[in-house]
Amino acid sequence: MGKNSVLLILAAALAGTLFYYNSDFFLGKKAPECSSAEAKAAVIEQAQKNIRQKLQGVDMLIGLAKLGNAQDQDIKDFLGAFGTSDQSSKFLLDKKAREKALDKENWQVRAVRTQKEDEKARSCSCSAVLVWSGPGEEREFPVSYAVELTDKPGEVYVKLEEFMGR
């Protein structure tokens, strides 16, 4: 065996030992952080998507009202179930204002708590308060979500588990 072969074997043994005792060196962190900027951004993005889906019901009710098949009270009842006040109900009926209200800068994730961490699966379960600030009001929504590390360093996968009755 040549000198290069011995060095190659030693390097492989060292890498194997490092990987065995400290896989973070090769894979990154063992579990993600619930409060990472990436996780918070993904929670907000998924909440926005969820709300947009729910608001399609408002648009449908407005369409039915124009045809005479739904009353204003039907729309107010839907928005009430959605968890809005009369002030924000009127606001949400305006599509342009509604889209502006759903912009990222109106949302914050606060009071983040790690509920469970699984280093082997490289995941954690989290809970937090999602705060929306709109014209003249602020609403808080409890939220729970799971965060997993992906194979790409610095990238996380977030699954919204509980938000607005979901």
C-alpha beads as a LAMMPS data file, in Angstrom:
LAMMPS data file: protein, C-alpha beads

166 atoms
165 bonds

1 atom types
1 bond types

-500.0 500.0 xlo xhi
-500.0 500.0 ylo yhi
-500.0 500.0 zlo zhi

Masses

1 110.0

Atoms # bond

1 1 1 0.000 0.000 0.000
2 1 1 1.255 3.418 -0.931
3 1 1 1.411 6.519 1.174
4 1 1 -1.609 8.055 -0.629
5 1 1 -3.722 4.958 0.031
6 1 1 -2.952 5.084 3.745
7 1 1 -3.845 8.782 3.880
8 1 1 -7.087 8.099 2.013
9 1 1 -8.023 5.309 4.444
10 1 1 -7.240 7.539 7.441
11 1 1 -9.304 10.387 5.992
12 1 1 -12.251 8.033 5.377
13 1 1 -11.971 6.659 8.930
14 1 1 -11.887 10.182 10.361
15 1 1 -14.916 11.229 8.294
16 1 1 -16.807 8.096 9.381
17 1 1 -15.989 8.751 13.029
18 1 1 -17.049 12.402 12.748
19 1 1 -20.294 11.384 11.061
20 1 1 -21.023 8.748 13.704
21 1 1 -20.409 11.037 16.670
22 1 1 -21.497 14.314 15.153
23 1 1 -23.740 13.953 12.107
24 1 1 -24.500 17.678 12.417
25 1 1 -21.122 18.263 10.801
26 1 1 -22.429 16.654 7.579
27 1 1 -26.202 17.046 7.748
28 1 1 -26.588 20.326 9.567
29 1 1 -28.715 20.594 12.695
30 1 1 -30.382 17.495 14.078
31 1 1 -33.766 19.222 14.520
32 1 1 -35.096 22.492 13.150
33 1 1 -36.042 25.465 15.282
34 1 1 -39.708 26.416 15.628
35 1 1 -38.772 30.085 15.774
36 1 1 -36.476 30.179 12.730
37 1 1 -37.190 32.891 10.170
38 1 1 -37.814 30.207 7.530
39 1 1 -40.384 28.410 9.695
40 1 1 -42.194 31.647 10.593
41 1 1 -42.336 32.736 6.939
42 1 1 -43.765 29.356 5.915
43 1 1 -46.408 29.515 8.677
44 1 1 -47.523 32.950 7.458
45 1 1 -47.568 31.796 3.827
46 1 1 -49.704 28.756 4.645
47 1 1 -52.072 30.803 6.838
48 1 1 -52.543 33.289 3.992
49 1 1 -53.333 30.439 1.603
50 1 1 -55.799 28.950 4.099
51 1 1 -57.566 32.293 4.574
52 1 1 -57.747 32.917 0.822
53 1 1 -59.438 29.539 0.402
54 1 1 -61.958 30.380 3.113
55 1 1 -62.631 33.795 1.605
56 1 1 -63.614 32.177 -1.688
57 1 1 -66.817 31.352 0.214
58 1 1 -67.395 35.079 0.757
59 1 1 -67.037 35.704 -2.961
60 1 1 -69.462 32.876 -3.715
61 1 1 -72.031 34.260 -1.257
62 1 1 -71.687 37.738 -2.747
63 1 1 -72.304 36.256 -6.196
64 1 1 -75.393 34.455 -4.900
65 1 1 -76.619 37.669 -3.246
66 1 1 -76.338 39.491 -6.574
67 1 1 -78.530 36.783 -8.096
68 1 1 -81.011 37.153 -5.238
69 1 1 -80.200 33.739 -3.738
70 1 1 -78.431 34.945 -0.596
71 1 1 -79.124 37.740 1.841
72 1 1 -76.693 40.157 3.461
73 1 1 -77.325 38.265 6.689
74 1 1 -75.977 35.070 5.061
75 1 1 -72.758 36.893 4.277
76 1 1 -72.547 38.348 7.799
77 1 1 -73.195 34.897 9.292
78 1 1 -70.376 33.408 7.215
79 1 1 -67.983 36.172 8.217
80 1 1 -69.061 35.788 11.851
81 1 1 -68.189 32.087 11.692
82 1 1 -64.893 33.144 10.134
83 1 1 -64.287 35.130 13.316
84 1 1 -64.620 38.723 12.208
85 1 1 -66.240 41.824 13.666
86 1 1 -68.761 43.966 11.769
87 1 1 -65.967 46.456 10.997
88 1 1 -63.708 43.860 9.434
89 1 1 -66.677 42.103 7.772
90 1 1 -67.264 45.237 5.681
91 1 1 -63.541 45.472 5.054
92 1 1 -63.262 41.860 3.885
93 1 1 -66.016 42.350 1.314
94 1 1 -63.739 44.697 -0.647
95 1 1 -61.480 42.340 -2.645
96 1 1 -58.661 44.854 -3.224
97 1 1 -58.544 45.894 0.429
98 1 1 -58.714 42.240 1.454
99 1 1 -55.695 41.278 -0.672
100 1 1 -53.736 44.219 0.700
101 1 1 -54.663 43.151 4.248
102 1 1 -53.311 39.665 3.581
103 1 1 -49.859 41.008 2.651
104 1 1 -46.956 39.472 4.588
105 1 1 -46.088 42.685 6.406
106 1 1 -49.438 42.566 8.226
107 1 1 -48.582 39.222 9.866
108 1 1 -46.282 38.200 12.709
109 1 1 -45.608 34.931 14.472
110 1 1 -45.209 35.481 18.217
111 1 1 -44.929 33.441 21.404
112 1 1 -43.333 30.472 19.627
113 1 1 -43.053 27.317 21.712
114 1 1 -41.432 23.988 20.901
115 1 1 -43.815 21.240 21.975
116 1 1 -41.820 18.207 20.866
117 1 1 -38.470 17.669 19.206
118 1 1 -37.382 14.561 17.306
119 1 1 -33.688 14.718 16.433
120 1 1 -33.747 11.387 14.628
121 1 1 -36.554 12.481 12.276
122 1 1 -35.070 15.999 12.183
123 1 1 -38.441 17.535 13.032
124 1 1 -40.293 19.350 15.770
125 1 1 -43.862 20.214 16.736
126 1 1 -44.545 23.844 17.520
127 1 1 -47.251 26.195 18.710
128 1 1 -47.444 29.963 18.462
129 1 1 -49.729 32.949 18.116
130 1 1 -50.235 34.276 14.607
131 1 1 -51.003 38.004 14.772
132 1 1 -52.719 39.958 12.006
133 1 1 -52.748 43.745 12.125
134 1 1 -55.327 45.394 9.909
135 1 1 -56.974 48.777 9.627
136 1 1 -57.966 49.692 13.149
137 1 1 -57.709 46.229 14.652
138 1 1 -55.415 43.370 15.558
139 1 1 -56.432 39.734 15.754
140 1 1 -54.588 36.785 17.273
141 1 1 -54.960 33.214 16.086
142 1 1 -53.509 30.218 17.942
143 1 1 -51.595 28.011 15.541
144 1 1 -49.737 24.713 15.713
145 1 1 -47.358 23.443 13.082
146 1 1 -44.657 20.887 12.359
147 1 1 -41.217 21.799 11.033
148 1 1 -38.890 19.332 9.304
149 1 1 -35.424 19.837 7.882
150 1 1 -35.136 18.933 4.223
151 1 1 -32.085 17.473 2.526
152 1 1 -31.194 20.947 1.271
153 1 1 -29.194 22.845 3.934
154 1 1 -31.109 25.769 5.418
155 1 1 -34.436 24.680 3.917
156 1 1 -37.386 23.613 6.059
157 1 1 -40.725 21.988 5.332
158 1 1 -43.583 23.375 7.431
159 1 1 -47.038 21.830 7.803
160 1 1 -49.785 23.899 9.378
161 1 1 -51.611 21.484 11.673
162 1 1 -54.132 23.686 13.465
163 1 1 -55.303 27.107 12.383
164 1 1 -58.807 28.601 12.441
165 1 1 -60.566 25.323 13.127
166 1 1 -58.464 23.357 10.658

Bonds

1 1 1 2
2 1 2 3
3 1 3 4
4 1 4 5
5 1 5 6
6 1 6 7
7 1 7 8
8 1 8 9
9 1 9 10
10 1 10 11
11 1 11 12
12 1 12 13
13 1 13 14
14 1 14 15
15 1 15 16
16 1 16 17
17 1 17 18
18 1 18 19
19 1 19 20
20 1 20 21
21 1 21 22
22 1 22 23
23 1 23 24
24 1 24 25
25 1 25 26
26 1 26 27
27 1 27 28
28 1 28 29
29 1 29 30
30 1 30 31
31 1 31 32
32 1 32 33
33 1 33 34
34 1 34 35
35 1 35 36
36 1 36 37
37 1 37 38
38 1 38 39
39 1 39 40
40 1 40 41
41 1 41 42
42 1 42 43
43 1 43 44
44 1 44 45
45 1 45 46
46 1 46 47
47 1 47 48
48 1 48 49
49 1 49 50
50 1 50 51
51 1 51 52
52 1 52 53
53 1 53 54
54 1 54 55
55 1 55 56
56 1 56 57
57 1 57 58
58 1 58 59
59 1 59 60
60 1 60 61
61 1 61 62
62 1 62 63
63 1 63 64
64 1 64 65
65 1 65 66
66 1 66 67
67 1 67 68
68 1 68 69
69 1 69 70
70 1 70 71
71 1 71 72
72 1 72 73
73 1 73 74
74 1 74 75
75 1 75 76
76 1 76 77
77 1 77 78
78 1 78 79
79 1 79 80
80 1 80 81
81 1 81 82
82 1 82 83
83 1 83 84
84 1 84 85
85 1 85 86
86 1 86 87
87 1 87 88
88 1 88 89
89 1 89 90
90 1 90 91
91 1 91 92
92 1 92 93
93 1 93 94
94 1 94 95
95 1 95 96
96 1 96 97
97 1 97 98
98 1 98 99
99 1 99 100
100 1 100 101
101 1 101 102
102 1 102 103
103 1 103 104
104 1 104 105
105 1 105 106
106 1 106 107
107 1 107 108
108 1 108 109
109 1 109 110
110 1 110 111
111 1 111 112
112 1 112 113
113 1 113 114
114 1 114 115
115 1 115 116
116 1 116 117
117 1 117 118
118 1 118 119
119 1 119 120
120 1 120 121
121 1 121 122
122 1 122 123
123 1 123 124
124 1 124 125
125 1 125 126
126 1 126 127
127 1 127 128
128 1 128 129
129 1 129 130
130 1 130 131
131 1 131 132
132 1 132 133
133 1 133 134
134 1 134 135
135 1 135 136
136 1 136 137
137 1 137 138
138 1 138 139
139 1 139 140
140 1 140 141
141 1 141 142
142 1 142 143
143 1 143 144
144 1 144 145
145 1 145 146
146 1 146 147
147 1 147 148
148 1 148 149
149 1 149 150
150 1 150 151
151 1 151 152
152 1 152 153
153 1 153 154
154 1 154 155
155 1 155 156
156 1 156 157
157 1 157 158
158 1 158 159
159 1 159 160
160 1 160 161
161 1 161 162
162 1 162 163
163 1 163 164
164 1 164 165
165 1 165 166
